[in-house]
Amino acid sequence: MSLQIEQMETENRELELTVQVEESRVQDAERKVAKRLARDLRIPGFRPGKAPFHIVQRWVGREALRSQAIDSITQDIYTEALEQSEAVPYAPGALTDIDLEPLVLHITVPLPPEVDLGDYRQVRVDPPEVEVTDEQVNDAMEAIQEQHALLEPADRPAAGGDAIIANLKAVRDEEVLLDREGAELLLDPETLYPDTPFVDNVVGMSAGEEKTFEITFPADPEEDKDDESESRPVTFSVAVQEVKARYVPPLNDGLAKEEGFETLLELRMDVRRRLTEATQRRADAEHADEVFERIREGATVAYPPAAVELETDRIVGEMEQRAKQQGWALEDYLSIQGQTLEALREDLRSAAEERLEKKHTTIALLHVEQLTTGDDELEQRIDERLAKMGDDLDEETSGRMRELYASEQGRMLMFNDVLTEKFTERLRAIGRGEAPDLPEPSDEEE
């Protein structure tokens, strides 16, 4: 049974449908509803289910019966209207108005977001220059030294650079801020309560000694200047149990051998290589991000209001999951913050819009640039992953890892990895003006 449909697309990617339904269909629905109601009604002079239509109509009321009949067929009409109009909804449609006689439904259908990329291939962004300085290499070498540092018991007062095992308590205005037993503290003024005399107060203490001292912490410039909590002194109580001297091995061939190299020069060259590769990866990612942002700035993304609500739902769902992992319910977190769910959703709206635009700009670019990943590439990536695990990977473990990578979830992760790499490289190629020519679309694609 066909419907009379008028449709109009709005500027914000919504399809407004005006759907007129034949009266005979409404009347059929009224008779079905009346027959169902008659089985439960106790109408004088008629056995249950035997009262004729006009009697049930009079008993229930004409408008009430028609309203129930319309409710019973609205979902079917909505489904048929989508099929007949060939609309592809992005989210469930909404019945915005209804005319009862004749029956006319006014329906708003959210449509999928639409992206106009503009002349995106003209975007140019120079790639950043990558340089690893001797200072960075020196810092990395010192970090390796620190990883091999040893702590040895010392029968003497603590000195700067030592570590101590101590009971530590901190109190401010009778409020216990910290109370730890057997805490290991590295006496480094740059990491242990920096910009305070804490380390100076502890240096010189021996095992078995206790000391109490006050420190007034500097105010946080980003905090409210009227809040004087930072300016109130904190009383520390330190009871040293043990002093440990910290031995950092020298940078020599011996340390290099600990790292798997024959000489210190080989270790230093490897450190520089790894730093260069890591720096290059970060620079490539930053370059691709900048190209993408430039493309997004020049693109036009149209989407329905329902799309923002759906994206907000996803963000809230992610927040709920994180809160659950930390042993919280989102409602409890909001209560502590003094915020309602409605206020939170409103605060998240701009973030949802940005995520929505980024996601659909990415989808549009992947489609236009014809980027995808085939089974051969996934198999190659699995082989590469297994090869990186080393030659000592036994056959049984290798087989289990291959099964894991070949599973549906594993292949999806591989697919995303490969596609992300292709997308990053294509963005960088666009920014350099070196993107390959795209093949002409086939008739089917057009």
C-alpha positions as CSV (number, residue, x, y, z in Angstrom):
1,M,0.0,0.0,0.0
2,S,1.8,3.1,-1.2
3,L,2.1,6.3,0.7
4,Q,2.0,9.9,-0.6
5,I,5.3,11.4,0.5
6,E,6.7,14.9,0.2
7,Q,10.3,15.3,1.2
8,M,12.7,18.1,1.7
9,E,16.3,18.1,2.9
10,T,17.3,20.8,5.3
11,E,20.7,22.6,5.6
12,N,21.7,20.6,8.7
13,R,21.4,17.2,7.0
14,E,17.9,16.3,8.1
15,L,15.2,15.0,5.8
16,E,11.7,16.3,6.5
17,L,9.0,13.8,5.4
18,T,5.4,14.6,5.0
19,V,3.6,11.3,4.8
20,Q,-0.1,11.0,4.0
21,V,-1.7,7.7,4.7
22,E,-4.8,6.4,2.8
23,E,-7.9,6.5,5.0
24,S,-8.7,2.8,4.2
25,R,-5.5,1.8,5.9
26,V,-6.4,3.7,9.0
27,Q,-9.9,2.2,9.1
28,D,-8.5,-1.3,8.7
29,A,-6.2,-0.6,11.7
30,E,-9.2,0.8,13.7
31,R,-11.2,-2.5,13.1
32,K,-8.2,-4.6,14.2
33,V,-7.8,-2.5,17.4
34,A,-11.6,-2.6,18.0
35,K,-11.5,-6.4,17.6
36,R,-8.7,-6.7,20.1
37,L,-10.4,-4.4,22.6
38,A,-13.7,-6.2,22.3
39,R,-12.1,-9.3,23.8
40,D,-11.4,-7.5,27.1
41,L,-14.3,-5.1,27.3
42,R,-17.5,-6.1,29.1
43,I,-20.2,-4.4,27.0
44,P,-23.8,-5.1,28.1
45,G,-25.7,-7.4,25.7
46,F,-22.6,-8.8,24.0
47,R,-20.3,-11.7,24.8
48,P,-16.6,-10.9,25.1
49,G,-15.2,-10.3,21.6
50,K,-18.6,-10.3,19.9
51,A,-19.5,-6.7,20.0
52,P,-19.6,-5.1,16.5
53,F,-17.2,-2.4,15.4
54,H,-19.6,0.5,15.7
55,I,-20.6,-0.5,19.3
56,V,-16.9,-0.8,20.3
57,Q,-16.2,2.6,18.7
58,R,-19.1,4.2,20.6
59,W,-18.0,2.5,23.8
60,V,-14.3,3.5,23.6
61,G,-14.8,6.8,21.8
62,R,-14.1,7.6,18.2
63,E,-11.0,9.7,18.8
64,A,-9.5,7.3,21.3
65,L,-10.0,4.4,19.0
66,R,-8.5,6.2,16.1
67,S,-5.5,7.3,18.2
68,Q,-4.8,3.8,19.2
69,A,-5.1,2.6,15.6
70,I,-2.7,5.2,14.4
71,D,-0.2,4.2,17.2
72,S,-0.4,0.6,16.0
73,I,0.6,1.4,12.4
74,T,3.0,4.3,12.9
75,Q,6.2,2.2,13.0
76,D,5.3,0.3,9.9
77,I,4.5,3.5,8.1
78,Y,7.8,5.0,9.2
79,T,9.7,1.9,7.8
80,E,7.7,2.0,4.5
81,A,8.3,5.8,4.2
82,L,12.1,5.3,4.5
83,E,12.0,2.5,1.8
84,Q,9.9,4.6,-0.5
85,S,11.9,7.8,-0.1
86,E,15.2,5.8,-0.2
87,A,16.4,7.7,2.8
88,V,19.3,6.2,4.8
89,P,18.9,7.4,8.4
90,Y,22.0,8.1,10.5
91,A,19.9,7.8,13.7
92,P,16.3,7.0,14.5
93,G,13.8,9.5,13.1
94,A,11.4,11.6,15.1
95,L,7.7,12.1,14.7
96,T,7.5,15.9,14.9
97,D,3.7,16.5,14.2
98,I,0.6,14.5,13.2
99,D,-2.7,15.4,11.5
100,L,-5.3,12.9,12.5
101,E,-7.9,13.4,9.6
102,P,-6.7,12.7,7.0
103,L,-3.7,11.0,8.6
104,V,-0.5,12.9,7.8
105,L,2.7,12.2,9.7
106,H,5.5,14.8,9.8
107,I,8.8,12.9,10.3
108,T,12.3,14.3,10.7
109,V,15.0,11.8,9.6
110,P,18.7,12.5,10.5
111,L,20.9,11.9,7.5
112,P,24.6,10.8,7.5
113,P,27.1,13.6,7.8
114,E,28.3,14.9,4.5
115,V,31.8,16.3,3.8
116,D,33.0,18.6,1.1
117,L,36.8,18.4,1.2
118,G,37.3,21.3,-1.1
119,D,40.6,21.6,-3.0
120,Y,42.4,19.7,-0.3
121,R,45.2,18.5,-2.5
122,Q,46.5,22.0,-2.7
123,V,47.3,22.1,1.0
124,R,51.1,22.5,1.6
125,V,52.9,22.1,4.9
126,D,56.7,21.8,5.0
127,P,57.9,18.8,7.0
128,P,59.8,19.7,10.1
129,E,63.6,19.2,10.1
130,V,64.7,16.4,12.4
131,E,67.9,16.8,14.5
132,V,69.2,14.8,17.4
133,T,71.7,16.9,19.4
134,D,74.8,15.6,21.3
135,E,73.0,16.9,24.5
136,Q,70.0,14.6,23.8
137,V,72.4,11.6,23.3
138,N,74.2,12.5,26.5
139,D,71.0,12.6,28.4
140,A,70.0,9.2,27.0
141,M,73.3,7.7,28.0
142,E,72.9,9.1,31.5
143,A,69.5,7.5,31.7
144,I,71.1,4.2,30.8
145,Q,73.6,4.8,33.6
146,E,70.7,5.4,36.0
147,Q,69.0,2.2,35.0
148,H,72.1,0.3,36.1
149,A,72.5,2.2,39.4
150,L,73.0,0.2,42.5
151,L,72.0,0.9,46.1
152,E,74.4,-0.2,48.9
153,P,73.9,0.1,52.7
154,A,76.0,3.0,54.0
155,D,77.0,3.3,57.7
156,R,77.2,7.1,57.6
157,P,74.9,10.1,57.5
158,A,72.8,10.6,54.4
159,A,74.3,12.8,51.6
160,G,72.8,14.3,48.5
161,G,72.2,11.6,45.9
162,D,71.8,8.9,48.5
163,A,68.5,7.0,49.1
164,I,67.0,6.5,52.6
165,I,64.4,4.2,53.9
166,A,62.2,6.2,56.3
167,N,58.9,6.7,58.0
168,L,57.4,9.9,56.6
169,K,54.5,11.9,57.9
170,A,53.2,15.3,56.7
171,V,50.6,17.3,58.7
172,R,49.0,20.6,58.0
173,D,46.5,22.2,60.4
174,E,46.1,18.9,62.2
175,E,45.1,17.2,58.9
176,V,47.3,14.3,58.0
177,L,48.4,14.7,54.4
178,L,50.8,11.8,54.2
179,D,51.7,8.9,56.4
180,R,54.0,6.2,54.9
181,E,56.2,3.6,56.6
182,G,59.3,2.3,55.0
183,A,59.2,4.8,52.2
184,E,62.3,4.8,49.9
185,L,63.3,8.4,49.1
186,L,66.0,9.5,46.7
187,L,67.6,12.6,48.0
188,D,67.5,14.6,44.8
189,P,66.3,18.2,45.3
190,E,65.1,18.3,41.6
191,T,62.6,15.4,42.1
192,L,61.8,15.2,45.8
193,Y,59.7,18.2,46.8
194,P,61.5,20.5,44.3
195,D,61.9,24.2,45.1
196,T,61.7,23.4,48.9
197,P,64.4,22.8,51.5
198,F,63.1,19.2,52.2
199,V,66.3,17.5,51.0
200,D,68.5,20.0,52.9
201,N,66.7,19.1,56.1
202,V,67.2,15.4,55.6
203,V,70.8,15.4,54.4
204,G,73.1,14.6,57.4
205,M,70.6,12.3,59.2
206,S,71.7,8.8,60.1
207,A,69.8,5.6,60.6
208,G,67.8,5.7,63.8
209,E,67.5,9.5,63.8
210,E,64.2,11.3,63.8
211,K,63.6,14.9,62.8
212,T,60.6,17.3,62.6
213,F,60.6,20.4,60.4
214,E,58.2,22.8,58.7
215,I,58.0,23.8,55.0
216,T,55.8,26.5,53.5
217,F,55.2,25.5,49.9
218,P,55.2,28.2,47.3
219,A,51.7,29.1,46.0
220,D,50.6,27.7,42.7
221,P,50.3,30.7,40.3
222,E,47.4,28.9,38.5
223,E,45.4,28.6,41.8
224,D,43.0,31.2,43.1
225,K,45.1,33.9,44.7
226,D,42.5,34.2,47.5
227,D,43.1,30.6,48.5
228,E,45.7,30.7,51.3
229,S,45.9,26.9,51.7
230,E,49.2,26.7,49.9
231,S,50.8,29.3,52.2
232,R,50.1,27.4,55.5
233,P,53.2,25.5,56.7
234,V,53.4,21.7,56.5
235,T,55.0,19.8,59.3
236,F,57.2,16.9,58.2
237,S,58.3,14.1,60.6
238,V,61.1,11.9,59.2
239,A,62.4,8.8,61.0
240,V,65.4,7.3,59.1
241,Q,65.6,3.5,59.2
242,E,68.5,3.0,56.7
243,V,70.8,5.0,54.5
244,K,71.9,3.7,51.1
245,A,74.7,5.0,49.0
246,R,73.8,5.1,45.3
247,Y,76.4,3.8,42.9
248,V,76.1,4.8,39.3
249,P,78.4,2.8,37.0
250,P,80.8,4.8,34.7
251,L,80.2,5.1,31.0
252,N,82.6,2.6,29.7
253,D,82.8,-0.6,27.6
254,G,81.7,-2.6,30.7
255,L,78.4,-0.8,30.8
256,A,78.1,-1.2,27.0
257,K,78.4,-5.0,27.4
258,E,75.6,-4.9,30.0
259,E,73.5,-3.4,27.2
260,G,74.6,-6.0,24.6
261,F,77.3,-4.1,22.8
262,E,81.1,-4.6,22.6
263,T,82.1,-1.0,23.0
264,L,80.8,2.3,24.4
265,L,81.0,3.8,20.9
266,E,78.7,1.1,19.6
267,L,76.2,1.8,22.4
268,R,76.3,5.5,21.8
269,M,75.8,5.0,18.0
270,D,72.8,2.8,18.7
271,V,71.4,5.3,21.1
272,R,71.7,8.1,18.5
273,R,70.0,5.8,15.9
274,R,67.1,5.0,18.2
275,L,66.7,8.7,19.2
276,T,66.7,9.7,15.5
277,E,64.1,7.1,14.6
278,A,61.9,8.1,17.5
279,T,62.3,11.8,16.7
280,Q,61.5,11.1,13.1
281,R,58.3,9.1,13.9
282,R,57.1,12.0,16.1
283,A,58.0,14.6,13.5
284,D,56.1,12.5,10.8
285,A,53.1,12.2,13.0
286,E,53.1,15.9,13.8
287,H,53.5,16.7,10.1
288,A,50.6,14.5,9.2
289,D,48.5,16.0,12.0
290,E,49.2,19.6,10.7
291,V,48.3,18.6,7.2
292,F,45.1,17.0,8.4
293,E,44.1,20.1,10.4
294,R,44.7,22.3,7.4
295,I,42.5,20.1,5.3
296,R,39.8,20.1,8.0
297,E,39.9,23.9,8.2
298,G,39.2,24.0,4.5
299,A,36.5,21.3,4.5
300,T,32.8,21.7,5.2
301,V,31.2,19.0,7.3
302,A,27.4,19.1,7.5
303,Y,25.7,16.9,10.1
304,P,22.3,16.6,11.9
305,P,21.9,17.6,15.6
306,A,21.3,13.9,16.3
307,A,24.9,13.1,15.2
308,V,26.2,15.4,18.0
309,E,24.0,13.7,20.5
310,L,25.3,10.3,19.5
311,E,28.9,11.4,19.7
312,T,28.2,12.9,23.1
313,D,26.7,9.5,24.1
314,R,30.0,7.9,23.1
315,I,32.1,10.3,25.1
316,V,29.9,9.9,28.2
317,G,30.1,6.1,27.7
318,E,33.9,6.3,27.7
319,M,33.9,8.4,30.8
320,E,31.6,5.8,32.5
321,Q,34.0,3.0,31.5
322,R,37.1,4.9,32.9
323,A,35.2,5.7,36.1
324,K,34.2,2.0,36.5
325,Q,37.8,0.9,36.0
326,Q,38.8,3.2,38.9
327,G,36.0,1.8,41.1
328,W,33.6,4.8,40.6
329,A,30.2,5.2,39.3
330,L,29.8,8.2,37.0
331,E,26.9,9.5,39.1
332,D,29.2,9.6,42.2
333,Y,31.9,11.5,40.2
334,L,29.3,14.0,39.0
335,S,28.0,14.4,42.6
336,I,31.5,15.2,43.9
337,Q,32.0,17.7,41.2
338,G,28.5,19.2,41.9
339,Q,27.5,18.7,38.3
340,T,24.5,17.2,36.6
341,L,24.6,14.8,33.7
342,E,22.8,17.4,31.6
343,A,25.4,20.0,32.4
344,L,28.2,17.5,31.6
345,R,26.7,16.7,28.2
346,E,26.5,20.4,27.5
347,D,30.1,20.9,28.4
348,L,31.1,18.0,26.1
349,R,29.2,19.3,23.1
350,S,32.1,21.2,21.5
351,A,34.4,18.2,22.0
352,A,31.7,16.0,20.4
353,E,31.4,18.3,17.4
354,E,35.2,18.3,16.9
355,R,35.4,14.5,17.1
356,L,32.5,14.2,14.7
357,E,34.2,16.5,12.2
358,K,37.5,14.8,12.5
359,K,36.0,11.3,12.1
360,H,34.0,12.1,9.0
361,T,36.8,14.2,7.4
362,T,39.0,11.1,7.9
363,I,36.4,8.8,6.4
364,A,36.0,11.1,3.4
365,L,39.7,11.3,2.8
366,L,40.1,7.5,3.0
367,H,37.4,7.1,0.5
368,V,38.5,9.8,-1.9
369,E,42.2,8.7,-1.7
370,Q,41.1,5.1,-2.2
371,L,43.1,3.8,0.8
372,T,42.4,0.3,2.0
373,T,44.2,-2.8,3.2
374,G,44.2,-6.3,1.7
375,D,44.7,-9.7,3.1
376,D,48.3,-10.0,1.7
377,E,49.3,-6.8,3.6
378,L,47.8,-8.2,6.8
379,E,49.7,-11.4,6.4
380,Q,52.9,-9.5,5.8
381,R,52.3,-7.4,8.9
382,I,51.8,-10.6,11.0
383,D,55.1,-12.0,9.7
384,E,56.8,-8.7,10.6
385,R,55.4,-8.8,14.1
386,L,56.5,-12.3,14.7
387,A,60.0,-11.6,13.3
388,K,60.4,-8.7,15.7
389,M,59.9,-11.1,18.6
390,G,63.3,-12.7,17.9
391,D,64.7,-15.9,16.6
392,D,64.4,-17.6,20.1
393,L,60.6,-17.6,19.9
394,D,59.8,-21.4,20.1
395,E,57.6,-23.0,17.5
396,E,54.6,-23.5,19.9
397,T,54.6,-19.9,21.1
398,S,55.0,-18.6,17.5
399,G,52.0,-20.7,16.5
400,R,49.9,-19.3,19.3
401,M,50.9,-15.8,18.5
402,R,50.0,-16.3,14.8
403,E,46.6,-17.6,15.8
404,L,46.1,-14.6,18.0
405,Y,47.0,-12.2,15.2
406,A,44.9,-14.1,12.7
407,S,41.8,-13.9,14.9
408,E,39.0,-11.5,14.0
409,Q,40.1,-9.1,16.7
410,G,43.8,-9.5,15.9
411,R,43.2,-8.9,12.2
412,M,41.1,-5.8,12.9
413,L,44.0,-4.4,15.0
414,M,46.4,-5.1,12.2
415,F,44.0,-3.6,9.6
416,N,43.8,-0.4,11.7
417,D,47.6,-0.3,12.1
418,V,48.3,-0.7,8.4
419,L,45.6,1.7,7.3
420,T,46.8,4.3,9.8
421,E,50.3,4.1,8.4
422,K,49.0,4.5,4.9
423,F,46.8,7.4,5.9
424,T,49.7,9.2,7.7
425,E,52.0,8.8,4.8
426,R,49.4,10.0,2.3
427,L,48.7,13.1,4.4
428,R,52.4,13.8,4.5
429,A,52.7,13.3,0.7
430,I,49.8,15.8,0.2
431,G,51.6,18.3,2.4
432,R,54.8,17.9,0.4
433,G,52.9,18.1,-2.9
434,E,54.0,14.6,-3.8
435,A,50.7,12.6,-3.5
436,P,50.3,10.1,-6.3
437,D,47.7,10.7,-9.0
438,L,44.4,8.9,-8.3
439,P,42.9,6.5,-10.9
440,E,39.8,7.7,-12.6
441,P,36.6,6.5,-10.8
442,S,34.7,3.7,-12.5
443,D,31.2,4.1,-13.8
444,E,29.9,2.3,-10.8
445,E,31.7,4.6,-8.4
446,E,30.4,7.6,-10.2
